[in-house]
Amino acid sequence: MKKKISLVIFIIFFLVIDLNMGGGFAHAAEDAEDIQDKIDKYQDKAEEAQKQLESSQTQLGKTQAQIGVTQNLIGKTEAEMSRKEAEIDNLEKRIALNKTILESYIQEAYFLDVDPLTEFLTSDKNINDVSENFDQMVGVKEKILAMLDDINQSKNDLEKAREELDNKKDDHERLLSLQQGQKVEIAGDIKETQATLSELNAKINKLKGELSSLLGSNVSFKNIMDAADFASKGTGVRKDFLLGMLVVESGLGKYTGGCTAEKSNMSKSRLDIFKSICKDLGYDWKKKKVSCPPSSYKGTGGAMGVAQFMSDTWMGYKSSITSKTGNNPPDPWSLTDGVTAMALKLARGGATSKSGECNAAKLYLSGSTSKTYDWYCDRVSYWSKNYEQKLQ
């Protein structure tokens, strides 16, 4: 009885370990796609900011041209004012002269302004002489009135000329002030847009750096197709399903990791196994690249190759991989060994039949067939039908 209980406990323990192995798969492709999505969004915003910047710069150029025109108008107005000032000076001299003439006319009128009839009665002048003096007096008064009209008209012309020029200059200066205000505002918009564009470019560059840290060694599509074909024939897992898994896990081998083991935050036990794998293959464990710690969820990096196996999970399939590929020891960074390892893991989860693929994918991800992971199954299913999109 005790032996049966011990056996049951051992089986349960083995299953728990096996399930926990699934949790060791890191998804460099998923992280990379998230980063690429962010880069695309920032690039869209950067393009909008660039268009806005170009529009503002164009508007600034137009405003500057308008300012030039207005300043030219002000210059012409000032030149016209100088000419008018000369005319006004002449007009003022004319008024002064007219005033002098007017004074003489007034004096003449004063002496002539006597009663002609009285002069006729008290003098020996005849009627013709008196009449002549009277006509002369009337003529002087008419000249006085004409001179007064001329002076008043000259003053009105002077005031009108000055007022027109002052108004004209004021209008131009108000327009210039408005245009200069627009120039300052547009220049402010340009400065703000340039700052926004600079910030967006900085974010894009930062994200590109993060994306670069996820990049592994690229493989040709032909090579990965050949590896998937080989693994499919050796395990019974459908080739298209394998390719869908490879898209999700490593972008068809494009994103296999860009961190060293020391920066992956993997556990000590996994690191020890990782060192052992590298030693057997003749690799420097400090230089060999693995997946980085995920940025979108809590976890560690350390996944190896296109199949994104953790070191402890890899060791669980080591002999099975060798039996299929003939490579001893098998290499997690080998395309054939990596895809074969993936196929073996999926086959163990039931992917040898199409109806079992969904659960196999969920087991590969988490060690569980819970509906919680249906999203992963759906994603793999989609890419198994559309993996060729990754060639574009």
C-alpha positions as CSV (number, residue, x, y, z in Angstrom):
1,M,0.0,0.0,0.0
2,K,2.8,2.4,0.9
3,K,4.6,1.6,-2.4
4,K,1.4,2.4,-4.3
5,I,1.0,5.7,-2.5
6,S,4.7,6.5,-3.2
7,L,4.2,5.7,-6.8
8,V,1.2,7.9,-7.1
9,I,3.1,10.8,-5.4
10,F,6.0,10.3,-7.8
11,I,3.7,10.3,-10.9
12,I,2.0,13.5,-9.7
13,F,5.3,15.1,-9.0
14,F,6.6,14.2,-12.5
15,L,3.4,15.6,-14.0
16,V,3.8,18.9,-12.1
17,I,7.4,19.2,-13.2
18,D,6.3,18.5,-16.8
19,L,3.5,21.0,-16.7
20,N,5.9,23.6,-15.2
21,M,8.2,23.0,-18.1
22,G,5.6,24.6,-20.3
23,G,5.8,27.8,-18.3
24,G,9.4,28.1,-19.4
25,F,8.6,29.1,-23.0
26,A,9.3,32.7,-23.6
27,H,7.7,34.5,-26.6
28,A,10.3,36.7,-28.1
29,A,8.2,37.1,-31.2
30,E,5.2,38.4,-29.2
31,D,7.4,40.9,-27.4
32,A,8.9,41.9,-30.7
33,E,5.5,42.4,-32.4
34,D,4.3,44.5,-29.5
35,I,7.4,46.7,-29.8
36,Q,7.0,46.9,-33.6
37,D,3.4,48.0,-33.1
38,K,4.5,50.8,-30.8
39,I,7.2,51.8,-33.3
40,D,4.6,51.9,-36.0
41,K,2.3,54.0,-33.9
42,Y,5.1,56.5,-33.0
43,Q,6.2,56.6,-36.6
44,D,2.6,57.5,-37.7
45,K,2.6,60.3,-35.1
46,A,6.0,61.4,-36.2
47,E,4.8,61.6,-39.8
48,E,1.8,63.7,-38.7
49,A,4.1,65.9,-36.7
50,Q,6.5,66.2,-39.8
51,K,3.5,67.2,-42.0
52,Q,2.4,69.8,-39.4
53,L,6.0,71.1,-39.1
54,E,6.3,71.5,-42.9
55,S,2.9,73.2,-43.0
56,S,4.0,75.6,-40.3
57,Q,7.3,76.3,-42.0
58,T,5.4,77.0,-45.2
59,Q,3.0,79.4,-43.4
60,L,6.0,81.0,-41.7
61,G,7.6,81.6,-45.1
62,K,4.3,83.2,-46.4
63,T,4.0,85.3,-43.3
64,Q,7.6,86.5,-43.6
65,A,6.9,87.4,-47.2
66,Q,3.8,89.3,-46.1
67,I,5.9,91.1,-43.5
68,G,8.4,92.0,-46.2
69,V,5.6,93.5,-48.4
70,T,4.2,95.4,-45.4
71,Q,7.6,96.8,-44.5
72,N,8.0,97.8,-48.1
73,L,4.7,99.6,-48.0
74,I,5.7,101.4,-44.8
75,G,8.9,102.4,-46.5
76,K,7.0,103.8,-49.5
77,T,4.6,105.6,-47.2
78,E,7.4,107.1,-45.2
79,A,9.0,108.3,-48.5
80,E,5.6,109.7,-49.6
81,M,5.4,111.4,-46.2
82,S,8.8,113.0,-46.8
83,R,7.6,114.3,-50.2
84,K,4.4,115.5,-48.6
85,E,6.3,117.2,-45.8
86,A,8.2,119.1,-48.5
87,E,4.8,120.0,-50.0
88,I,3.5,120.9,-46.6
89,D,6.5,123.1,-46.0
90,N,5.9,124.9,-49.3
91,L,2.2,125.2,-48.4
92,E,3.1,126.7,-45.0
93,K,5.4,129.2,-46.7
94,R,2.5,130.0,-49.1
95,I,0.2,130.6,-46.1
96,A,2.7,132.8,-44.4
97,L,3.1,134.8,-47.7
98,N,-0.7,135.1,-48.0
99,K,-0.9,136.3,-44.5
100,T,1.6,139.1,-45.2
101,I,-0.4,140.1,-48.3
102,L,-3.5,139.9,-46.3
103,E,-2.1,142.3,-43.8
104,S,-1.4,144.8,-46.6
105,Y,-4.9,144.4,-48.0
106,I,-6.4,145.0,-44.5
107,Q,-4.3,148.1,-44.1
108,E,-5.3,149.3,-47.5
109,A,-8.9,148.6,-46.8
110,Y,-8.7,150.5,-43.6
111,F,-7.6,153.7,-45.3
112,L,-10.1,153.2,-48.1
113,D,-12.9,152.3,-45.7
114,V,-14.5,155.9,-45.5
115,D,-18.0,157.0,-46.4
116,P,-17.8,158.0,-50.1
117,L,-20.8,160.2,-49.7
118,T,-19.3,162.1,-46.8
119,E,-16.0,162.4,-48.7
120,F,-18.0,163.8,-51.7
121,L,-19.8,166.4,-49.6
122,T,-16.8,167.6,-47.7
123,S,-14.3,167.6,-50.5
124,D,-14.1,169.2,-53.9
125,K,-13.8,165.8,-55.6
126,N,-16.3,165.1,-58.3
127,I,-18.6,162.2,-58.3
128,N,-16.4,160.2,-60.7
129,D,-13.5,160.4,-58.3
130,V,-15.6,159.2,-55.3
131,S,-17.0,156.4,-57.4
132,E,-13.5,155.3,-58.4
133,N,-12.4,155.2,-54.7
134,F,-15.5,153.2,-53.8
135,D,-14.8,150.7,-56.5
136,Q,-11.2,150.4,-55.3
137,M,-12.4,149.8,-51.7
138,V,-14.8,147.1,-52.9
139,G,-12.0,145.4,-54.9
140,V,-9.7,145.4,-51.8
141,K,-12.4,143.8,-49.7
142,E,-13.0,141.1,-52.3
143,K,-9.3,140.3,-52.4
144,I,-9.3,140.1,-48.6
145,L,-12.1,137.6,-48.7
146,A,-10.5,135.6,-51.5
147,M,-7.2,135.5,-49.6
148,L,-9.0,134.3,-46.4
149,D,-10.7,131.6,-48.4
150,D,-7.3,130.6,-49.9
151,I,-5.7,130.5,-46.5
152,N,-8.5,128.4,-45.0
153,Q,-8.4,126.0,-48.0
154,S,-4.6,125.7,-47.7
155,K,-5.0,124.9,-44.0
156,N,-7.6,122.3,-44.7
157,D,-5.4,120.7,-47.5
158,L,-2.5,120.6,-45.0
159,E,-4.5,119.0,-42.3
160,K,-6.1,116.5,-44.7
161,A,-2.7,115.5,-46.2
162,R,-1.2,115.0,-42.8
163,E,-4.2,113.0,-41.6
164,E,-4.2,110.7,-44.7
165,L,-0.5,110.0,-44.3
166,D,-0.8,109.4,-40.6
167,N,-3.7,107.0,-41.1
168,K,-2.0,105.2,-43.9
169,K,1.2,104.7,-41.8
170,D,-0.9,103.6,-38.8
171,D,-2.7,101.0,-40.9
172,H,0.5,99.6,-42.2
173,E,2.1,99.5,-38.7
174,R,-1.0,97.7,-37.3
175,L,-0.8,95.2,-40.1
176,L,2.9,94.8,-39.5
177,S,2.3,94.3,-35.8
178,L,-0.3,91.7,-36.6
179,Q,1.9,89.8,-39.0
180,Q,4.9,89.9,-36.6
181,G,2.6,88.5,-33.9
182,Q,1.6,85.7,-36.3
183,K,5.2,85.1,-37.1
184,V,6.0,84.7,-33.4
185,E,3.0,82.3,-32.9
186,I,4.0,80.2,-35.9
187,A,7.6,80.1,-34.8
188,G,6.3,78.9,-31.4
189,D,4.3,76.2,-33.1
190,I,7.3,75.1,-35.1
191,K,9.5,74.9,-32.0
192,E,6.8,72.9,-30.2
193,T,6.3,70.6,-33.1
194,Q,10.1,70.1,-33.5
195,A,10.2,69.2,-29.8
196,T,7.4,66.7,-30.2
197,L,9.1,65.3,-33.3
198,S,12.4,65.0,-31.4
199,E,10.6,63.3,-28.5
200,L,8.9,60.8,-30.9
201,N,12.1,60.0,-32.7
202,A,13.8,59.4,-29.4
203,K,11.0,57.0,-28.4
204,I,11.3,55.3,-31.8
205,N,15.0,54.9,-31.4
206,K,14.6,53.5,-27.9
207,L,12.1,51.0,-29.1
208,K,14.3,50.0,-32.0
209,G,17.0,49.4,-29.5
210,E,14.7,47.2,-27.5
211,L,13.7,45.4,-30.7
212,S,17.3,44.9,-31.6
213,S,17.9,43.2,-28.3
214,L,15.3,40.6,-29.2
215,L,16.8,39.8,-32.6
216,G,18.4,36.5,-33.0
217,S,20.0,34.9,-36.1
218,N,17.8,35.2,-39.1
219,V,17.1,32.1,-41.1
220,S,15.9,31.8,-44.7
221,F,12.3,30.8,-45.3
222,K,13.4,27.8,-47.4
223,N,15.5,26.6,-44.4
224,I,12.7,26.9,-42.0
225,M,10.3,25.3,-44.4
226,D,12.7,22.4,-44.8
227,A,13.1,22.1,-41.0
228,A,9.3,22.1,-40.5
229,D,8.9,19.5,-43.2
230,F,11.5,17.3,-41.6
231,A,10.0,17.6,-38.1
232,S,6.5,17.0,-39.4
233,K,7.5,13.8,-41.1
234,G,9.4,12.7,-38.0
235,T,6.6,13.4,-35.5
236,G,3.3,13.4,-37.3
237,V,2.6,17.0,-36.4
238,R,1.1,19.0,-39.3
239,K,3.6,21.2,-41.1
240,D,1.4,24.2,-41.3
241,F,0.6,24.0,-37.6
242,L,4.4,23.9,-36.8
243,L,4.9,27.0,-39.0
244,G,2.0,28.8,-37.1
245,M,3.7,27.9,-33.8
246,L,7.1,29.2,-35.1
247,V,5.5,32.5,-36.1
248,V,4.1,33.0,-32.6
249,E,7.2,31.8,-30.8
250,S,10.0,33.4,-32.8
251,G,8.6,35.1,-35.9
252,L,9.7,32.2,-38.1
253,G,13.1,32.4,-36.5
254,K,13.5,36.2,-36.8
255,Y,13.3,36.9,-33.0
256,T,15.2,34.3,-31.0
257,G,16.7,36.5,-28.3
258,G,19.2,39.2,-27.9
259,C,20.3,38.9,-24.3
260,T,23.1,37.0,-22.6
261,A,22.3,34.4,-20.0
262,E,23.5,36.8,-17.3
263,K,21.0,39.4,-18.4
264,S,18.1,37.0,-18.8
265,N,17.2,36.8,-15.1
266,M,16.8,33.0,-15.4
267,S,16.9,31.0,-12.2
268,K,20.2,29.5,-10.9
269,S,19.1,26.0,-11.7
270,R,18.3,26.8,-15.3
271,L,21.5,28.8,-15.6
272,D,23.5,25.8,-14.4
273,I,21.7,23.6,-17.0
274,F,22.3,26.3,-19.6
275,K,26.0,26.3,-18.9
276,S,26.1,22.5,-19.2
277,I,24.3,22.6,-22.6
278,C,26.8,25.2,-23.9
279,K,29.8,23.3,-22.6
280,D,28.7,20.1,-24.4
281,L,28.3,22.1,-27.6
282,G,31.5,24.0,-27.3
283,Y,29.8,27.4,-26.9
284,D,30.9,30.2,-24.5
285,W,27.8,30.5,-22.3
286,K,28.5,34.1,-21.6
287,K,28.2,35.0,-25.3
288,K,25.4,32.8,-26.5
289,K,22.2,34.7,-27.0
290,V,18.9,33.8,-25.4
291,S,15.5,35.6,-25.0
292,C,15.5,38.8,-22.9
293,P,13.2,39.2,-19.9
294,P,9.7,40.0,-21.2
295,S,8.6,43.6,-20.8
296,S,4.9,43.0,-21.2
297,Y,4.4,40.5,-18.3
298,K,6.2,39.2,-15.3
299,G,8.7,36.5,-16.1
300,T,12.3,35.7,-17.0
301,G,14.1,35.3,-20.3
302,G,16.5,32.5,-21.2
303,A,14.6,30.8,-23.9
304,M,16.8,29.3,-26.7
305,G,16.5,29.2,-30.4
306,V,13.5,29.2,-32.8
307,A,11.5,26.9,-30.5
308,Q,12.1,29.1,-27.4
309,F,12.8,26.2,-25.1
310,M,14.1,26.9,-21.6
311,S,17.2,24.9,-20.6
312,D,15.5,22.5,-18.3
313,T,12.7,21.9,-20.8
314,W,15.3,21.2,-23.5
315,M,17.0,18.6,-21.3
316,G,13.7,16.7,-21.0
317,Y,13.6,16.3,-24.8
318,K,17.3,15.9,-25.5
319,S,17.4,12.1,-26.2
320,S,14.2,12.3,-28.3
321,I,15.7,15.0,-30.4
322,T,18.8,13.0,-31.0
323,S,16.8,10.0,-32.0
324,K,15.1,12.1,-34.7
325,T,17.9,14.3,-36.0
326,G,20.9,12.1,-35.2
327,N,22.6,15.1,-33.6
328,N,24.3,14.2,-30.3
329,P,24.2,16.4,-28.4
330,P,21.3,18.3,-30.0
331,D,21.7,22.0,-30.4
332,P,18.9,24.4,-29.3
333,W,20.2,27.0,-31.8
334,S,20.2,24.5,-34.7
335,L,17.1,25.0,-36.9
336,T,16.5,21.3,-37.4
337,D,17.0,20.4,-33.8
338,G,14.9,23.4,-32.6
339,V,11.9,22.7,-34.8
340,T,12.1,19.0,-34.1
341,A,12.1,19.8,-30.3
342,M,9.0,21.9,-30.8
343,A,7.3,19.1,-32.9
344,L,8.1,16.5,-30.2
345,K,6.6,18.7,-27.4
346,L,3.5,19.4,-29.5
347,A,3.1,15.7,-30.4
348,R,3.3,14.8,-26.7
349,G,0.5,17.3,-26.2
350,G,-1.8,15.6,-28.8
351,A,-0.9,17.6,-32.0
352,T,-0.6,14.5,-34.1
353,S,-4.3,15.0,-34.9
354,K,-5.8,18.3,-36.0
355,S,-8.4,18.1,-33.3
356,G,-5.7,17.9,-30.7
357,E,-3.7,20.9,-31.9
358,C,-5.4,23.5,-29.8
359,N,-4.8,21.8,-26.5
360,A,-1.2,21.0,-27.6
361,A,-0.6,24.7,-28.3
362,K,-1.9,25.6,-24.8
363,L,0.2,22.9,-23.2
364,Y,3.2,24.2,-25.0
365,L,2.5,27.7,-23.7
366,S,1.5,27.0,-20.1
367,G,1.3,23.3,-19.3
368,S,-2.4,23.7,-19.0
369,T,-5.4,23.2,-21.4
370,S,-7.5,25.8,-19.6
371,K,-9.8,28.0,-21.6
372,T,-7.7,30.9,-20.2
373,Y,-5.3,30.2,-23.0
374,D,-7.7,29.9,-25.8
375,W,-6.3,33.2,-27.2
376,Y,-3.0,31.5,-27.8
377,C,-4.6,28.6,-29.6
378,D,-6.6,31.0,-31.8
379,R,-3.4,32.9,-32.6
380,V,-1.5,29.9,-33.6
381,S,-4.4,28.7,-35.6
382,Y,-4.6,32.0,-37.5
383,W,-0.8,32.0,-38.3
384,S,-0.9,28.3,-39.4
385,K,-3.1,29.5,-42.2
386,N,-1.4,32.8,-42.8
387,Y,2.3,32.3,-42.0
388,E,3.3,33.4,-45.5
389,Q,2.4,37.0,-44.5
390,K,5.6,37.0,-42.5
391,L,7.5,36.8,-45.8
392,Q,6.4,40.3,-46.7
